[in-house]
Amino acid sequence: MGLISTVISMLFGSGRNVLVETAGILRPNAEAQAARAQDLDTAALQQMAAEFAARDRGAFDRLMDGVNRLPRPMMVLGIVWLLVQTARDPARMSQVFQAWAVLPEAAWVVFGVVVTFYFGGRAQLKDQEFSAGLLRAAAAARALPPAAAPDPHPLPAPDRAATPSPSANDNAALAEWRTSRS
């Protein structure tokens, strides 16, 4: 009896549980891991929300946004104008197209690079603004109290009166054991 109590006190004594501690080394605690993941997600969302927070935009910023919106419509209107002018005065437009054909290839490359970087940069900016909006929405959703967030799949409350509680009489083995003891 002394050996068994010594082994049990060594494993579970002094407020320690060696088996749980050993298992914790081999497999991480799921609750602690979930809490760390939650803390990491929250910190990342807070950092992103601070980085993409709505800033006070002045008149110059709004003016530049308006100017940045002009090139695409102007390019489309220019192409439509070329088509209309070609139909109206084919001889004159033939001269214009011949003049463009004389331009060196490097000029066309530079034009293509400028247009590509303009539209690529604009697309990237719009993508970042969209991502920032998603992050703001996610941060706002996390800030809701649990009672305010509706449950998408509500379950009906269990009817406790309809389900009888298990009793000793429901367990045939237990009833047989009790009768054999008495």
PyMOL commands that set and color helices and strands:
alter all, ss='L'
color gray80, all
select helices_A, chain A and resi 2-12+18-26+30-51+59-68+71-88+90-102+105-143+168-170+172-181
alter helices_A, ss='H'
color red, helices_A
deselect
rebuild
show_as cartoon
